[in-house]
Amino acid sequence: MSSNHIHADNVQLDMSDINKILQIDVQDAMKKALDISGNHVMCLDLRSNKVYDLHGKALFGNHVGIDICYTYIHPDDRPGFQDFIERLSKGVVKEAECRYRWDYNYTGKGEPEWHNMHSSAIAEYEDGVPVNIIATLTDETEKLREAREMEKLSERYRFIFENSIIGLSFYSPEGWLLDANRIMREICHFDSENGDEFFSHVNLFDISPFNEILDRYHPEDYWACSLSIIPERNMRVYLEISVHPIYSDDGKLLYIAVSANDVTEERNMYLQVLKNEAQIKEAKKSIQMYESELRYMLQACQIQAWRINLERDQLEFFSDLSTVVRSFSLKQMQKIFVNQDDEFVKALSNPSEALAKPLSYVGQMHPVVSQSTSELQWVQINCIPEYDEQGKLKGSFGVWRNVTDLMNKQEMLRRETMRAKDSVQMKSMFLSNIAHEIRTPLNAIVGFCELLSMQSESTADEKQELLDVIMDNCDMLLRLIDDIQVASDIGDEGVEIIPAEVDFAKAFDSFCLTLAKRVQNPAVEFQKDSPLSSFVITTDTNRLRQVATNFVTNAVKYTRQGHIRLGWRPMSSDELHGMDSSMLASYNARAGVYIYCEDTGAGIEADMQERVFERFFKVNDFVQGTGLGLSICKSIATALHGDIGVKSEGRGKGSTFWIWIPTDAA
């Protein structure tokens, strides 16, 4: 007999027939298994990039491109799914799994219907190259939902168990501890939140009094209240203890629940009540004295009580706990507050709703309670709701405190804090600027001195040129130190003035001879405007020289071409005021001198003109200077009882700095 044939009961079966039968049985078994599991089996033809069903209903249609398939995957999961397909199609792996969200709303209308899917896939090869990807698709949406619901339910029961107001613990049917909540752990002094060495190794049926009253094989409900002592855990407390066995429907013991309520405090309170009753008579004698002291304290601290009665539609202020000082209707209540837009004040328009919760407010109110002053008062108000025996809101009770003095002091403290902060910032800025400004001329002096020492064969003109540079930087350094000295000398009383009678016209000519040398740019012309040959006044010419020097020095820094004109003329305070109404306050017809420095330089924008006389302020941070010069000029003008200012039509249109001083500085 051939090995490929089988004879049985005169029936001859070919092996190929048997294989077909077996294959049909295996396929039928697999189909039934897949039907039971509810899985889809799909195939991706890598040659055509088309997807079709092998088993189950297609998710979105047969023979659809893989790109269409991607559109049904949640955007956040799409990159991971594409990587999953790419690794299988490129032969990186032969088997892979992927979880993603799939949109079951194939109509494309309305909101997506996301299902949680799990795919297990294998790559099918021909001649060593992947040609198909066969994947099973399992819808895990319901399973995940049920898992989440079970987790929520478990967390809810765990929360209830852990946060019970009494101690709870569960034991196995054999009497071994399974779990205990927070209260029980505290009562029994557990070692940690996770367990306890003593109770974990002691059986419930061996602990007193349970060893005497519980049947180990069929325990019943038990309740008792007694002193519980466990020396191993330093326990000595009065407990209400309840034991409740939990049986299944068929009578099998599942758990033993034990509850414990620490009544030590209640017992102590009961004993204390007995003691308090003996003290009540003595306390009544002290009430009048306490009320008197309270009244004094409220008055001394500017505190008063207030009460709102909804039934009587009335707000009352008390000087103590019983004496009414002032009363209002609820309609008038809001008007006593200054800020009508405050949420607290707005809420008072509906007292029944607003007073249902504790309120706190700090603000201003009219002096309606204590009318000894007409000024607005800052008050701190606190109140809590009051309910009747049926739980109905009947009003509110609280206190208010006059904190006007406190608020004023806080405002003063805030201003002083800001001043201190500004002072620290100005000091830091001053030190930084001074360090930079001193370093610049010193570097130039040192550098040119070294260069001069190496110029042994230079001509006299070349050496003189180097010396001129050194002298200019020395002069700059001296002026800088002079500014620092003057700024440090300016105290609370201002600049010190030493007035003397002087011919200002001649002194001005002397100013110009010195200041003209500062204008070294050939494109800039220094001009002098002196209308009189003699003009005798009483003033401090040294201070005026400082002002003129600072005016010209600033003009030189910002003027590249044109002219710098330094001039003066007699002018009364009325003429000064009439010349420009935006200048400072006028004077009572005092004779004076108007000194100005006009340049054709960079100019100053309007928003900066008011700040140029502030200490350390610079129009351009890249131009050398400390920002002290003009602030010193302003201090000098103030000390001489004069005015100072600047005029400029804007950037690029030049500037005119001026100072006016009375002719009699004494």
C-alpha positions in Angstrom: 0.0 0.0 0.0 1.3 3.4 -1.0 2.1 5.8 1.8 0.0 8.4 0.2 -3.3 6.4 0.6 -5.3 5.0 3.5 -7.8 2.1 3.3 -10.5 1.8 5.9 -13.8 0.0 5.6 -13.3 -0.3 1.8 -12.9 3.5 1.7 -9.8 4.9 0.1 -8.7 8.4 1.0 -5.9 10.3 -0.7 -3.5 12.3 1.6 -4.3 15.5 -0.2 -8.0 15.0 0.6 -7.1 14.5 4.2 -5.0 17.7 4.3 -7.9 19.7 2.7 -10.3 18.4 5.3 -7.9 19.2 8.1 -7.3 22.7 6.7 -11.0 23.3 6.5 -11.4 22.3 10.1 -8.5 24.5 11.2 -9.9 27.5 9.3 -13.4 26.9 10.7 -12.0 26.7 14.2 -10.0 29.9 13.7 -13.0 31.7 12.3 -15.2 30.6 15.2 -12.4 31.8 17.6 -12.2 35.2 15.9 -16.0 35.5 15.9 -16.0 34.9 19.6 -13.2 37.3 20.3 -14.8 40.0 18.1 -11.5 40.8 16.4 -11.1 42.1 12.9 -8.4 40.7 10.7 -7.1 42.9 7.9 -4.4 42.8 5.4 -2.3 45.6 3.9 -1.0 44.7 0.4 2.4 46.6 0.4 2.6 46.3 -3.4 -0.7 48.2 -4.0 -0.9 50.0 -0.6 -4.5 48.7 -0.4 -6.2 47.4 2.8 -8.8 44.6 2.7 -10.6 42.3 5.1 -9.5 38.8 6.0 -12.1 38.4 8.7 -14.9 40.6 10.2 -16.6 43.7 9.0 -14.3 46.3 7.4 -13.8 49.4 9.6 -14.1 51.8 6.6 -14.4 49.8 3.4 -12.5 47.2 1.4 -9.5 47.9 -0.9 -9.0 51.4 0.4 -5.6 53.1 0.3 -3.5 53.1 3.4 -3.5 57.0 3.3 -7.3 57.0 3.7 -6.8 54.6 6.7 -4.5 57.2 8.3 -7.3 59.8 8.2 -9.4 57.7 10.6 -6.7 57.7 13.3 -6.5 60.4 16.0 -4.0 63.1 15.0 -2.1 62.5 18.2 -1.7 58.8 17.5 -1.1 59.0 13.8 2.7 59.4 13.9 3.0 56.3 16.1 0.7 54.3 13.8 2.7 55.3 10.7 5.9 54.3 12.4 4.3 50.9 13.3 3.4 50.3 9.6 6.8 51.6 8.4 8.8 49.3 10.6 6.9 46.2 9.4 6.9 47.3 5.7 10.7 48.0 5.7 11.5 44.7 7.4 12.8 46.3 10.6 10.6 44.0 12.6 8.5 41.0 11.7 6.0 41.4 14.5 4.7 44.5 16.2 1.9 45.9 18.3 0.2 49.3 18.4 -2.5 51.1 20.3 -4.4 54.0 18.9 -7.8 55.8 18.7 -10.0 55.1 15.6 -12.9 57.2 14.4 -16.0 55.1 14.0 -17.9 58.0 12.5 -17.3 57.1 8.8 -19.8 59.7 7.6 -17.3 62.6 8.2 -20.2 64.6 9.7 -20.5 65.7 13.3 -18.1 64.9 16.1 -15.6 62.0 15.8 -16.5 58.7 17.5 -13.2 57.6 19.0 -12.6 53.9 19.9 -9.5 52.6 21.5 -8.0 49.9 19.2 -5.2 47.4 19.7 -3.4 45.9 16.7 -1.1 42.9 16.6 0.6 42.5 13.2 3.0 40.3 11.3 4.8 40.9 8.0 4.4 38.2 5.3 7.5 37.8 3.1 8.2 36.6 -0.4 11.8 36.1 -1.5 12.9 37.8 1.7 10.9 41.0 1.0 7.7 42.0 3.0 4.7 41.9 0.7 1.8 41.9 3.2 1.0 43.1 6.7 -1.6 41.0 8.4 -3.1 42.5 11.6 -5.7 41.7 14.1 -7.7 44.7 15.4 -9.3 44.5 18.8 -11.7 47.2 20.0 -10.7 47.8 23.7 -13.0 50.8 24.2 -15.5 49.0 26.4 -12.8 47.2 28.3 -10.9 50.4 29.0 -14.2 52.2 30.0 -15.1 49.3 32.4 -11.5 49.4 33.8 -11.8 53.2 34.4 -15.2 52.8 36.0 -13.9 50.0 38.2 -10.9 52.2 39.1 -13.1 55.2 40.0 -15.4 53.0 42.0 -12.5 51.5 43.8 -11.0 54.9 44.5 -14.4 56.1 45.8 -14.8 53.2 48.2 -11.2 53.6 49.2 -11.7 57.3 49.9 -14.8 56.6 52.0 -13.0 53.9 53.9 -9.8 56.0 54.5 -11.7 59.2 55.4 -14.3 57.7 57.7 -14.8 59.6 60.9 -14.3 56.3 62.9 -11.6 53.7 62.8 -12.2 50.8 60.5 -10.2 47.7 59.9 -10.8 44.4 58.0 -9.5 41.0 59.0 -9.4 37.7 57.1 -11.7 34.8 58.2 -8.7 33.4 60.0 -8.3 36.6 62.0 -5.3 38.2 60.3 -5.2 42.0 59.7 -5.8 42.9 56.0 -6.3 46.7 56.1 -6.9 49.7 58.4 -7.9 53.2 57.7 -6.2 56.4 58.9 -8.4 56.8 62.1 -7.7 53.2 63.1 -4.0 53.6 62.5 -3.9 56.6 64.7 -6.0 55.0 67.5 -3.7 51.9 67.5 -0.5 53.8 67.1 0.6 52.0 63.9 4.3 52.1 63.0 3.6 53.7 59.6 0.9 54.4 57.1 1.5 51.0 55.4 1.2 48.7 58.4 2.3 47.8 61.9 4.7 45.1 63.1 2.7 44.2 66.2 -0.9 44.0 64.8 0.4 42.3 61.6 1.6 39.3 63.7 -1.2 39.1 66.3 -4.4 37.3 65.5 -7.7 39.0 66.2 -9.0 36.0 68.1 -5.9 36.2 70.4 -6.4 39.8 71.4 -8.4 40.7 74.6 -11.4 40.9 74.8 -12.1 39.2 71.4 -10.4 36.0 72.6 -13.1 35.6 75.2 -16.2 36.7 73.3 -15.7 35.7 69.6 -16.3 32.3 68.2 -13.2 31.6 66.0 -15.2 29.5 63.6 -18.5 31.4 63.5 -18.1 34.9 64.9 -21.2 37.0 65.5 -21.8 40.8 65.9 -20.4 42.3 69.0 -20.4 45.8 70.5 -18.8 47.2 73.7 -17.5 50.4 75.2 -14.6 50.1 77.6 -11.1 51.0 78.4 -8.7 49.4 75.9 -5.1 48.8 77.0 -2.4 47.4 74.8 1.0 48.0 76.4 2.9 46.9 73.3 1.4 49.9 71.4 1.2 52.3 74.4 -2.6 52.3 74.0 -4.8 53.4 76.9 -8.0 54.8 75.4 -11.8 54.5 75.9 -13.2 52.9 72.8 -16.6 52.1 71.4 -15.8 48.8 69.6 -18.0 47.0 67.1 -17.3 43.7 65.4 -19.3 42.7 62.3 -18.6 39.4 60.4 -19.4 39.6 56.7 -20.8 36.3 55.2 -21.5 35.3 51.6 -25.0 34.3 50.4 -24.1 30.7 51.0 -23.0 31.4 54.6 -19.2 31.4 54.0 -17.2 33.9 56.2 -15.5 36.5 53.9 -14.2 39.2 56.2 -14.4 40.4 59.8 -15.0 44.2 60.0 -13.9 46.0 63.2 -14.8 49.6 63.9 -13.5 51.7 66.8 -14.5 55.1 68.0 -12.2 56.9 70.4 -14.5 58.3 73.1 -11.7 59.3 75.4 -12.2 63.0 74.6 -16.0 62.7 75.0 -15.5 61.1 78.4 -13.1 63.8 79.4 -15.6 66.4 78.2 -18.3 64.8 80.3 -16.1 65.0 83.3 -15.2 68.5 82.4 -18.9 69.4 82.2 -19.4 68.3 85.7 -16.5 70.4 86.7 -17.7 73.4 84.7 -21.1 73.3 86.4 -19.4 73.9 89.7 -17.6 76.9 88.2 -20.6 78.6 86.6 -21.7 80.5 89.6 -18.2 81.9 90.0 -18.1 82.8 86.3 -21.3 84.7 86.5 -19.8 87.0 89.1 -17.0 87.9 86.7 -19.3 88.6 83.7 -19.9 92.3 84.5 -16.2 92.9 85.0 -15.4 91.2 81.7 -18.0 93.2 79.8 -16.5 96.4 81.2 -13.1 95.4 80.2 -14.3 94.4 76.7 -16.0 97.8 76.3 -12.8 99.6 77.2 -10.8 97.3 74.8 -13.2 98.0 71.9 -13.1 101.7 72.4 -9.3 101.7 72.8 -8.8 99.7 69.6 -11.5 101.6 67.7 -13.5 98.4 67.2 -17.3 98.3 67.1 -19.7 95.4 66.6 -22.4 95.5 63.9 -25.4 93.3 63.3 -27.8 92.9 60.3 -31.3 91.7 61.0 -33.1 90.6 57.8 -36.5 90.3 59.4 -36.4 93.9 60.8 -34.6 95.2 57.7 -32.0 96.9 59.9 -28.3 97.4 60.3 -27.1 98.3 63.8 -23.7 99.5 65.1 -22.8 98.8 68.8 -20.3 100.4 71.0 -20.3 97.2 73.0 -22.2 94.0 72.8 -25.6 95.6 73.6 -25.6 99.4 73.2 -26.8 100.5 69.8 -24.9 103.6 68.5 -26.4 104.0 65.0 -28.9 102.1 62.9 -29.8 102.0 59.1 -32.2 100.4 56.9 -30.8 97.8 54.5 -31.6 100.1 51.6 -29.4 102.8 53.2 -26.6 100.3 54.1 -24.7 100.5 50.8 -24.5 104.2 50.8 -22.2 104.4 53.8 -19.4 102.8 51.7 -17.3 105.0 49.5 -16.4 102.5 46.7 -19.7 101.5 45.3 -18.0 99.3 42.7 -16.4 97.0 45.2 -17.7 93.4 45.1 -18.4 93.4 48.8 -20.5 96.5 48.4 -22.3 95.3 45.3 -23.2 92.0 47.1 -25.0 93.9 49.8 -27.7 94.9 47.3 -29.0 91.3 47.8 -28.4 90.8 51.6 -30.1 87.3 51.7 -27.6 85.9 49.3 -24.5 88.0 50.3 -24.8 87.3 54.1 -25.2 83.5 53.6 -21.4 83.2 53.9 -18.7 84.9 56.0 -17.6 88.3 54.6 -14.4 90.3 54.9 -13.8 93.8 53.6 -11.2 96.5 53.9 -12.2 99.9 52.4 -13.4 103.4 53.1 -16.7 104.4 54.6 -18.3 107.7 55.6 -18.0 108.6 59.3 -21.5 107.6 60.1 -20.8 105.7 63.3 -18.5 108.1 65.0 -19.3 111.6 63.7 -16.5 113.4 65.6 -14.8 113.9 62.2 -15.9 114.5 58.7 -13.0 112.7 57.0 -13.5 109.4 55.3 -12.5 106.4 57.4 -10.6 103.3 56.5 -12.3 100.3 58.1 -11.7 96.5 58.3 -15.0 94.6 58.4 -15.6 91.0 59.2 -19.0 89.3 59.7 -20.4 85.8 59.8 -24.0 84.6 59.0 -26.5 83.9 61.8 -29.2 81.2 61.5 -32.3 80.4 63.5 -33.1 77.0 65.0 -34.7 75.9 61.7 -31.5 76.7 59.8 -33.0 79.8 58.2 -30.7 82.8 57.6 -31.8 85.6 60.0 -28.9 88.0 59.4 -25.2 88.5 60.1 -23.0 89.6 63.0 -19.4 90.9 63.0 -17.0 93.7 63.9 -15.5 96.6 62.2 -12.3 98.4 63.1 -11.2 101.9 62.3 -7.8 101.4 60.6 -7.4 104.9 59.2 -4.2 105.5 61.1 -2.8 102.1 60.1 -3.5 102.7 56.4 -1.9 106.1 56.6 1.2 104.7 58.2 1.3 101.9 55.6 1.1 104.5 52.9 3.9 106.4 54.5 5.9 103.2 54.8 5.3 102.4 51.1 6.5 105.9 50.1 9.6 105.6 52.3 10.3 102.1 51.0 10.1 103.4 47.4 12.4 106.3 48.3 14.9 103.8 49.9 14.7 101.6 46.8 15.2 104.5 44.5 18.1 105.7 46.6 19.8 102.2 46.3 19.3 102.2 42.6 20.6 105.7 42.2 23.7 104.8 44.3 24.4 101.7 42.2 23.9 103.8 39.0 26.2 106.5 40.4 29.0 104.2 41.3 28.8 102.4 37.9 28.8 105.7 36.0 31.6 107.2 38.1 33.8 104.1 37.6 33.3 104.3 33.9 33.8 108.1 33.6 36.9 108.1 35.7 38.4 105.1 33.8 38.0 106.8 30.4 40.2 109.9 31.0 42.6 107.9 33.1 43.1 105.4 30.3 43.7 108.2 27.9 46.2 109.9 30.2 48.1 106.7 30.8 48.1 105.7 27.2 49.3 109.1 25.8 51.9 109.4 28.6 53.4 106.1 27.5 53.2 107.2 23.9 55.0 110.5 24.8 57.8 108.6 26.6 58.4 106.6 23.4 58.4 109.6 21.1 62.1 110.6 21.8 62.6 111.7 18.2 59.3 113.5 17.8 59.1 117.2 16.9 58.0 119.8 19.5 54.6 120.1 17.7 54.0 116.4 17.9 54.9 116.4 21.6 52.7 119.4 22.2 49.8 117.7 20.5 50.2 114.7 22.8 50.4 117.0 25.8 47.3 118.8 24.7 45.4 115.5 24.7 46.7 114.7 28.1 45.8 118.1 29.5 42.3 117.8 28.0 41.7 114.5 29.7 43.2 115.9 33.0 40.8 118.8 32.7 37.9 116.3 32.1 39.0 114.3 35.1 39.2 117.4 37.3 35.7 118.6 36.2 34.3 115.1 36.9 35.8 115.1 40.4 34.5 118.6 40.9 31.0 117.5 40.0 31.3 114.6 42.4 32.4 116.9 45.1 29.6 119.4 44.5 27.0 116.5 44.4 28.3 115.1 47.6 28.1 118.6 49.3 24.5 119.0 48.4 22.6 118.1 51.6 19.1 118.6 52.7 19.7 122.4 52.8 20.9 122.5 49.2 24.1 124.0 47.7 26.1 126.4 49.9 26.0 129.9 48.5 28.7 132.6 49.3 27.3 135.8 47.8 29.5 138.9 47.0 29.2 142.1 45.1 30.7 141.6 41.6 30.8 143.1 38.1 29.0 140.3 36.3 29.8 141.7 32.8 33.5 141.4 33.5 33.1 138.0 35.2 31.2 136.8 32.2 34.0 137.9 29.8 36.3 135.8 32.0 34.0 132.8 31.7 34.0 133.0 27.9 37.8 133.2 27.6 38.1 129.9 29.5 35.1 128.2 27.9 35.9 129.1 24.3 38.9 126.8 24.5 36.6 123.9 25.1 35.1 124.3 21.6 37.9 122.6 19.5 35.7 121.3 16.6 36.6 123.6 13.6 33.0 123.1 12.3 31.5 124.7 15.5 31.9 128.4 16.2 31.9 129.7 19.8 29.9 133.0 20.1 29.7 135.4 23.1 26.6 137.6 23.7 27.3 140.3 26.3 25.1 143.4 26.0 26.8 145.5 28.7 30.4 146.4 29.6 29.5 146.7 33.3 26.7 145.2 35.5 27.2 145.1 39.2 25.2 142.5 41.2 25.4 140.5 44.4 25.7 136.8 43.7 28.0 133.8 43.9 30.1 134.0 40.7 31.8 130.7 41.3 28.4 128.9 41.3 27.5 130.7 38.1 30.8 129.7 36.5 29.8 126.1 37.3 26.5 126.5 35.6 28.0 128.2 32.5 30.7 125.5 32.3 28.2 122.6 32.5 26.0 124.3 29.8 28.9 124.7 27.4 30.3 121.2 28.2 27.0 119.6 27.3 26.7 121.7 24.2 30.2 120.6 23.0 29.2 116.9 23.5 26.0 117.2 21.3 27.0 119.8 18.7 28.9 118.6 15.5 28.5 121.8 13.4 27.0 125.3 13.6 27.6 127.4 16.7 27.5 127.5 20.5 26.4 130.9 21.9 26.9 131.8 25.5 25.1 135.0 26.5 23.3 137.0 29.2 21.1 140.0 29.6 19.3 141.8 32.5 15.8 140.5 33.0 13.1 140.9 35.7 11.1 138.0 37.0 8.0 139.3 35.2 9.8 139.4 31.9 11.0 135.9 32.5 7.4 134.7 33.2 6.0 136.6 30.1 8.7 135.1 27.8 7.3 131.5 28.1 4.2 130.6 30.1 5.5 127.0 30.5 8.4 128.2 32.7 8.4 128.0 36.5 6.4 130.2 38.8 6.7 133.9 38.4 8.3 136.2 41.0 7.3 139.5 42.6 8.9 141.8 40.1 12.5 141.1 41.1 15.4 142.3 39.1 17.6 139.5 37.7 20.0 138.1 35.2 19.1 135.7 32.4 22.1 133.5 31.3 21.7 131.1 28.3 23.7 128.7 26.2 22.3 128.1 22.7 23.6 125.4 20.4 22.8 123.9 17.0 23.3 120.3 18.2 21.2 117.2 18.6 18.2 118.8 20.4 16.0 117.3 23.0 12.5 115.7 22.5 9.7 117.2 24.5 9.1 114.1 26.7 12.7 114.3 27.9 13.0 118.1 28.6 11.4 117.8 32.0 13.8 115.0 33.1 17.2 116.4 32.0 17.7 118.1 35.4 17.1 114.8 37.3 20.2 113.4 38.9 22.0 110.7 36.8 19.6 111.2 33.8 21.3 111.2 30.4 19.6 111.9 27.0 22.1 109.6 25.3 23.7 106.8 27.4 26.5 106.5 24.8 27.7 110.1 25.3 30.3 110.6 28.1 29.1 112.0 31.3 27.7 111.1 34.8 24.3 112.8 34.5 25.2 115.1 37.5 26.0 118.4 35.8 22.5 119.6 35.0 21.2 118.4 38.4 23.9 120.5 40.1 22.8 123.5 38.0 19.3 123.0 39.2 20.5 122.9 42.8 22.4 126.1 42.3 19.4 127.8 40.7 17.3 126.8 43.7 19.9 128.0 46.2 20.1 131.4 44.4 16.2 131.6 44.4 16.2 131.4 40.7 14.8 129.4 37.8 16.3 127.0 35.3 15.0 125.4 32.1 15.6 124.2 28.6 14.0 125.0 25.3 14.2 122.8 22.2 11.9 122.2 19.2 12.9 118.6 19.1 15.6 116.2 18.0 18.1 117.7 15.5 17.0 121.3 16.1 19.4 122.4 18.8 18.8 123.4 22.4 18.9 126.4 24.7 19.7 125.9 28.3 19.0 128.9 30.6 19.1 130.1 34.2 17.6 133.1 35.8 18.8 134.5 39.1 17.9 137.6 41.1 20.6 140.3 41.2 20.6 140.3 44.9 21.3 136.8 46.1 21.6 137.9 49.7 
